[in-house]
């Protein structure tokens, strides 16, 4: 097997940024590629099903994914993840501000070649 096709595990945060917030009892999490080439990888790898599985321990409902190609980003709606929302939930993060940081810890399997493409070029 060629070295460039060798797969490795990385954190999503190695190739993307994230932002999150509350929408009542639900939250939204935006994942933004660090490089334009990274968006193609995120689009194929980061499915609604994969995100739903990641947040399942928090009681999330069926996750919906929206593509924002012009921004190189994906936005995920996480129904019910806030257990009632800011005014009703006893969760430490009832407004979902840390969900963006949490998703950046998701482990991805990626080839070295794809990783090189997904990394930011320049300073």
N, C-alpha and C positions, 0 to 999 in steps of 0.2 A: 504494500500500500504506500502510495506517495505521501511524503510528509505534509504537503499542503492539504491533503484530504483527511488527515488525522483529526479525529473529533476530540473535543475537550469540553469541560463544563465551565461556564462563567456565570456571573451574576448578570441579570438584565441591566442593572445599573452600569455595567461596563460599556454598554452600547446605547443607552437611552437615559433620558430624564423623565420625571413624572411629576404630576400635579393632581391634587384631589380635593374634594369638598363635598358638602352635604346637599342633598336634595330631599328634604323631609326625612323619611325613614330609609331612603336609599342614598347612595353616594355615586359620584362619578370619578373615574380615574383616567387621566390622560397620560399616554405614554408617547414620548417624542423621541424620534431617532436622533442620535448625535451627528450622523452624517447622512446625506441623501441616499447613499447606497444601502444604509442600514434600514431604511424604511421598507424596502422590498423584502428583506429578511424578516422584519417584524410582522409585516402583512401576512407572510406565509406561515410563520411559526406561532405567533401570539393570537390564537383563536379565542373566541368567547368561551368555548368549552374548557380550554386550558386555564383561563383566568378564573372561571367558575370553580374549577377543581382546587385551585390555589387558595381561594377565599372560602371554601366550603366549611372549614372549622368555625367561621364567624356567622354561619347561618344564612349565607347569601342565597337569593333566589336565582332564577334563570338570567344569566348575564347576557347583555346585548352589546354588540360591538358596532361602533361607527368609525368609518375611515375618513380621515381629513388629509387626503393626499397632498393638497397644496401646502400643508404645514409639516408634512412628513410625520404625521401622528395618528394614533388610534385613540379613541375615547370609549371607555367601557362604563356602562350603567350597571351598578350592583344593587339590585332590588333587595330591600329589607335588611341589608348588612348593618344598618345602624340601630337595629332593634327599637324602633320608635322615633328616633331622631333626637335632636339637641334638647328639646323640652321634655321628652318622655323617657329617654334611655338612661340607664345607670352605667353605661359603658364609660370608660375613661376618656375615650375619643368619640364622643357622641356626634361630632361634626365631620368625622371622616378625614381629618387633616393628615393623619399618619398613614392612611392606606396607600398613598403614592409612594412613600418611603418603603412600605412593606413590599409592594410589588417589585421594587427594584432589587430585592433580595431573592426573587425567583431564580432558580437555576435553569440555565439553558444549555443544550448540547449543540455545539457549533463546530464547523471545520475551521482550521487555522486560516484557510483562504477566505472564508466568509467573515471571520472575525477581523481580518485585516481590512476588508471592504467596509465593515460596519464602524470601525474606529474613526474618530474625527481626524481629518487631515489638517495639518497646520498647527499653530501654537495653542 
